[in-house]
Amino acid sequence: MPTGMLLRSPLEGSHLSDPGGKLRLQAFQAATGESVTAPLPLTRFAGYGHWFQTKAVTDLDPRKVDSLEKSNSTFKLTLEDGEPCHAQRVIVAAGILPFAWVPPVFRDLPRHLASHSCLHRDLKIFAGKKVAVIGGGQSALESAALLHEAGADVEVLVRARQVRWLWRHSWVHRFRPVTRMLYAPADVGQAGVSHLVARPNLFRRLPRSIQDRLGVRAIRPAGAAWLEPRCRDVRFTIGREVTSAVESGRCAKLVLNDGSERCVDHILLATGFRVDIFRYPFLAKNLLSAIRHVGGYPRLTPGFETSVAGLHFLGAPAAWSFGPLMRFVAGADFASRNVTRSIVQQHKGHRHS
């Protein structure tokens, strides 16, 4: 995420999970003096993450895993310096960066003309440039605001027929009894749906067609209400799709589905992420072939375990099995408790068998 971005999630949905609930954002504020306010700046949240790590998980090995494979009854991990490690059980929580989605029409363009929004730390490098932002979600809208504020000439191209802003009626969100009835604390999804999403064990028992429909609605592209004023001077083109994107001199030439053309200095692809565990570079092919999956998502047991015994997935890859809450920080509490419970139960079963 670029410098200057703010978290769309509410504070109640941004706490990192610890068993005793003693390392929440308020504890971070009390210990460090860093102000915790909504919307929470990215830099402040990153600082909270580092503080949380020093308090909760001090034993870290920063080396990357080059490969993970199954070797008989154990897993073999090879680290970036070549050192091998062996484990009876592996929990993969490797994030979404490998899943950055680049639509096919942009894939032949060089990096200096088109890049995914997740690759940028500072959008000020585009000051004075003509930039087309592709997308209509929070990333696209906030990137457009930051680009405009940095002095870029920005146009947002949105395939949908409207830009959605998350509805916030002040009295609803200030009157706690009503808020609690309509929205779960993590605030993922619309009123009512939010409570289903916040209960993954219930969500996963719904018919698959309903899960899929509610899952899409809960995370459909939209911008936070506090962002809308910052986008008022940004140019939007709605209901248009790029049909062609080619290099033309030092610029990128875009053709839209209405026949109109654009020549821009850069295309910023705020096109989201599509989960596909086959894009994790460290997973061995023979291990991947043994994992039952649906469209790139692993099929997981209630303990987040794959069809390969001892191999678990957390985060966005768990969303097909447990719903959209798994894509958010707020899903970590449910996931960690269920994984732990499953491992303990299996250990007790083996010990008594």
N, C-alpha and C positions, 0 to 999 in steps of 0.2 A: 504494500500500500504506500502511495506517495506521502511525503511529508506534508503535514497540514490536514490530513484527513481525520474525521471524527467517526466514532463507532455509531452505527445506526441502532444497535441493540441498547435497550434501557439498562440502567445500572443493575437492576435486580437480575437481569439475564447475563451479566458480565462477570460475575464472581467465579473465580477458579475454585475447583472442588477440593475440599479436604475433609476428612471424616468428622472432625469436631466442629467444623464451621468457624474456626478461629482465625482463618486467613482470608477473610473477605475484604472487599475494597475499603470498608471503613477502618479495618485494622491496619491496612496499608497506609491510609491517610493519617491515622493516629501515630503510627511508628515513624513516618518519614516527614510529615508535615505537608506532603503533596496533596493539593486540593483534588477532591473527587467530585466532579459535577457532570451533569448530563447536558449535552452529549459529550462523551468522554474522548479526549484527544488520543490518537493512536500512540503518540510518544508516552503519554501517561499510562496507558494500558500496558505498553511494553515494559515500562519501569515496574509496574505492578507484577508482571510476569517474572521478571528477574528477582524481585524481592521475594515473591512466593517460592521460587526455586531455592533460594538460599535458606529459607525457613523449613521447607518441606522435603526437598530431595537434594541432599548435598553430594551424594555419590554419583557423579556423572562422568561418562566417557565421551568426549566430544568428537571422537573419530567417526567418520561415516562408514556405513555398511556397504561394501561393494557388492556382496552377493549373499543370498540366503537360499539354502537348499535343504532338502530332507535327506538325512543319511541314516538309513535303517530306522531305529526308534527315536533318534534325536535329530535336532536341527544343527546344521553347520553354517556359521556366519563367518564370512571373510571380511575383515576390516580393511580400510583404505591403505594401510601400510603393510598388508599381507598377512597380518596375524589372524589365525583361525580361533574361533570360539565355538563352544558347543552348548546347547541348551535343550532341556526337555520340553520347553514351552516358549512360544514367541508371541508377543502382542505387537502388532503393527499399528502405529499411530503416526503415520508419516506425512500427514497433511495433504493439501490439494494442489500444490504447485505443478506437479506433473500433469494435472488434468486440465490445464488452461486450454480453452477451446478457441481455435482459430478456424473460422469458416473457410471452406475450400477456396472460395473466390479470392482470398487474400494470401494463400499459401505460397505463391510464386514470387511475391514481392520481397525485396531485400529488407533486412532488419531496420535499416535507416529510414525506410519509407513506411513500414507498417510493423507494429509491435503490440503485444498484449499489455493491458494496463498493469498487470501484476509484476511486470519487469521493471517498473519505474519507481525510483525513490524520490526524485525531484522533478516536478513538471515545469519548473522555471526555465529549463533548458529550451522550452518551446516559445519563449517570449518573442514576440514579433513574427512568429510563424503562423501559417494558415494550417489549422488542424481540423480534421474530421473525426469526431468521436462516434463510434459505432456501438449502439446499445441504448437501453432505456431504463436500466436499473440503477441502484444506488451508486455503484462504481462509476457508471457512465456519467450520471448527473453530477456527482461530486467532483469527478475529474474535470468535467466541463467547467464547473464553477472555479476550480483552482486554476485551470488554464486561462480562463477569462481574467481572473484576478492577477495573473502573472503577466498579462499583456499579450496573450495569443489571440488570433482571430479564429474563433471556434464556431463550428456548426455540428450539432448533434443529429445524426441520422437514426431515426427510430422506425423499426419495421412495423410495430403496432400502430393502431389508429389513434392512440392517445398516450400521453405520459401520465402514469398513475403516481399520485402522492398519497402517502399513508395518512388516512383520515384521523385527525385528532380533535375531538370536541372537548374543550377545556373542562367543562363540568363533569363529563364522564370520567376523565382521567384524574380528576382531583377529588372526586367523591369515592373514597375507597370501597365502600360496600358494593357500589355499582361496578367499579373497575374489577373487583375480584370475581364478580359473577360473570363478567363478559370475557375477561382476559386472564390467562395464567401468568405468573410472574415473569417468565421468559419472554412473553409477548410475541410468540412466533405463530403467525396465522391470524385470521380474522376473528371477530367476536364469536365466542362459542367454539369454533374450530380450534382456537388456541388451547382450550382445555383438553381436547382430544390429543393434539400434538404433544402436549406436556405429559401425557400418560402413554409412553411407548408400548407397554404391555397390552393396553387396551387398543391402541391404534393398530397394532399388528394382527389383532384378531378380527378386524373389519374385513369384509370381502375385498379382494385385491383391486377390483375396479374402483371401489370407494377410496381405498388407500391412495391409489394413483391420482385420482381426481383431487382429493383434499391435499395431497402432497404438492401438487403443482400450484394450487391456489395459495397455499401457505407461504410459498417462496417466490411467487411470480414477481417479475421486475417492478419495482416501485421505489420512489424516493422518500426520504424522511421529510416530515412537514417542515422542520426547521431549515431544510436546504432550499425550499422553493424560492424564498426571496433572493437568494444568491444567484439564482438562475434566470431571473427576470430579464436580464439584458443579454442572455445567451440565445443564439439563433437555433431554432429547432425545425427540422423537416420531418413531418410525421407521415406514417403510412407508406414509406418508401424503403426499398431494398436495393442494395448494390448488386448489380448483375455482372459487372466487369470491373476489374482493378488491374491496371498495368502501369509499368514504369514508363514515364514520358519525360525524357531529359532528366532534370534534377527533381522532378515532381512525380506524384502518383495521380494518374487520371482515373476517375471513377465515373461509371455510367450507371444511372439509377433505372428502376423499372418503369419510370415514366419517360425515359429517353433523355432526360437532362444529364448534364455532365458537370463534374467538379475537377479542378486541378488543385491539389493540396500539397503542402510540404511534408505532412505526416498523417498517418491514419492510426488512431489510438483505438485498439480493439478491446472494449469493455464488454466482452461477449461471454463472460462467465466461465464456468468449469463444468466438464462432463466426466463423471467418475468412470474410470476404467483401470482396474488394478493391473491390467497388462502393461500399463505405461509406467508402473513403478520399476525403475531400471535394475533394482537389486534382487528382484524375485526371479529365481531360476525358472527356465521354461518347463522343466519336468514337474516343478512344484505347482506352477500355474495351471498346468494341464490337469492336475488332480483336484483343483478347487472347483466345486460346483458354483456356477455364477449365472446371473441374469443381466444381460446387457452391460457387462463390466462390473456389476456389483456382486460381491460374494454373498451366497446364501448362508445366513448365520443362525446358529442355535440360540436359545434364550441366554446362553453364556457368551455370545458373540464369537463362538467357535465355528470355523469353517469345516468343510467335509474332510480336511486334513487334520487329524487329531492333534491337538496342541497348538494349532495356529489360529490366532484371533485377529480381528480387524476392528479398529475403533474409528470414530470420526465419520466423515462423509461417506466412506465405503459401506458403513452400516445403515445408511438411510433407507435402502430398499427393504431391509428386514425390520427396521424399527421406526421409520418415519423421519420427517424433516428435522426434528429436534436434534438429531445426530450431527447435523451440519453446523451447529452452533456451540459456543462455549457452554451454554446451559445444559447441553446433553451429556457433558462429561460426568456429572454426578451419577446419573442413572447408569451409564455405561460402566464406570469403574466399579460401582457396587455390584452390578450383575456379573461382571467378569470375575471379581474377587470371590463372590459367593459360589460361582460355578467351579472355580479352581479348588476352593476349600472342600466342597462337597465331593468332587472327584478324588481328591487326595484322601479324604476319609474313607471313601468307598474302596479304594485300592488297599488302604491300610488294614481294613477289616475283612477283605476278601481272602 
